[in-house]
Amino acid sequence: MRAKSTTLVLLALLVAGCAGTNQSGQPQAGDTRFVAGDGKMQVFGVADRKAAPAIGGETLDGATATLAAHKGKVVVLNFWASWCGPCRAEAPMLKEVAAKTKGGVEFLGVDFKDRKADAQAFERTEQTGYPSIFDQPGKVALAFQGTVPPAAIPSTLIIDAQGKIAARALGAVKYTDLMNAVTKVRDE
């Protein structure tokens, strides 16, 4: 009986340890829990912009996509997953802004922590018109740590023509906010 109660106490301590001790509510390095955002677009001043990391990978259709391939152009980078309700809700809006800004602005999706078949089904349904890097392990998302919490999806970044992060939205972005920010960065 004593061995059984000792085992239960040890099990309880192990479970409590898994919960962590992060009292700030902010994600820590390597944290993969969902982070909600308000979707407000934050535009950074030209002097305050940081260089975007070199990212790339295999797309959902088997091609390769890199941020470097769009050098000299404004790029909207959207982190999403098929299992994410807000991602599903913003997909038609992203598609519309991508279509309206085509030519001056490139869109690139990053499918984060998803099953490939589910992501491909989502892409077939939404027909976004732009490629998405399949980032199941989250490496692309981690490259933006410090700018975007690794588990903040959906998240949208605008990379300026100089390859610097010009704006970001954590959470589902609104049409007007995205269009205004994209237009502002494109017209700089």
N, C-alpha and C positions, 0 to 999 in steps of 0.2 A: 504493500500500500504506500509506504514511504517513497519507494522508487517511482511509483506512478505519479505522486504529487510533485516530486522533484522534476520529473520529466515535463509535467504540465507547466510548472513555473519557468523552466528553461524555454519551453515553446512560447510562452507568453512574452518573455523577454526578447526572443528572436523576432517575433511578430511586431512588437513595439519598436524594435530597432529598424525595421523596414520602413516604418512611417517617417523616419528622419526627424531632424531637429530644426529644420528651417522655419524660423518664426517670422521671417520678413514677408513671406508669401511670394517672394521673387524667385524665379527659376535660377538654379545653380548650374554650373558647368556640367554638361552631360545629362541634365534633367530632361526627360522626354515626356513629362506630363503636359496635357493640353493647357495652353495659356490663352485666355480670352482677351480681346482688345476691343476698343470702342470704334475702330474703323476710321478714325479721323486721320486725314493726310497731314503729315508734318513735313514741310518743305525746309531744307537746310540752306543757309546762305552759302554762296559760292566759296567763301573763305573757310567755312566750317565743314566742308565735304571731305569725306575720306574715300580713298581709292577702293573700289569694289574688288574683292578677291577674284583670282582667275578660277573660274568654275567651268565645268562641262561634264558631259556624260552621255550615256545612251538614252535616246528618246523612247517614248512608248511605242513608236512605230519601227524601232530598230536602227534608226540613223544616229548620228552623233551631233550634239549641239554644244556650243561653247559661247560664253559671253564675249570672248575675244573675236569671234567671227563677226560681231556687230560693232567693232571698233569704229568710232567716229559717228555713231548713231545713238539716239536716245533709246533705251531699252526699259520696258516695263517687265519686271520679274515678279511672278506671282507664285507663292507657295500654297499648295492645296493638297487635298486628299479626297478620294471618293467617299469616304466614310464621314466626312466633315459637313454637317448641315449648312453652316454659313458659307462654306466653299461652293456647295451646290447652288445656294441662293444667289451668290454674286457672279456665277459663271456666265449667264446671259448678258450681264452688264459688261463684263470684261470683253466678251466677244464683240459687243457693239462698239466699245471704245477702240478696240484693236482695228475693227473695220473702218471706223471713221478717221483714224490717224495713220492708216497704212501708208507706207512710203516714207514718212518722216519719223516714224516711231516703230520699233520692233517689239513684239511681245514674246516672252519665253516663260513657260510654266515650269514649276518644279513640283513633281508629285512626291509627297513626303510620307514615309512610313505607311505604305499602302501595299495591297496585293496587286500585282501587275494586271491580272485578268480583270479585277474590279476597276482599276484605273483606265484600262483600255475600253471597257464598256462605257464608262463615264465619258471618255473622249468621243466615242462613236455617237453617243446620245447628244452631247453638247455641240459637237462639231465646231470647236473653238477657232479653227483656222490658223493656229500657231502651235509649234511643237512644245512638248513638255518632257523635261529630263526625268527619268525614273530614278528617284532618290530614296529607295526603300531603306537603306541603312542610315540615311540622314546626314551624309557627308557634306552635301552641298549646303544644307541648312546650317550645319556647324561652322562652315567657312564664314558665315555672316554673323557669328556670335559676337555680341557687343553692339550690333545694330538691330538684330532681330533675335529674340529669345528662340532657342532651338525648337521649341514646341509651340510657337505662336502661329497657328494657322487658322484661317487664312492670314497671310501677310503679303503686302505688295510693296515692292521697292521700285523707284524710278532711278535708273542709272543715266547720268548725263553723257553727252557726246565725248567728254574727256575721260570717261570710265569711272566717274566718282558717284557715290550715292547721294542723289539730290533730294530724295523724298522717301518717306515710308508711311505705311498704314498698317497697324496691327489690328486684325479683325477684318470683317467684311467692309470693304470700302464702298462709298456711295458714288454713283455715276458722276454727279456734278463735281465732287471733290477730286476724283481721279482725272476727269477731263480737264478741269482747271489746272491741276498740277502738271499734267502731261503737256498741255499747251504752253504753260509758263516755261518749263524746262526746255522744251523743243525750240521755243522762240528766243531763248537767251542768246 
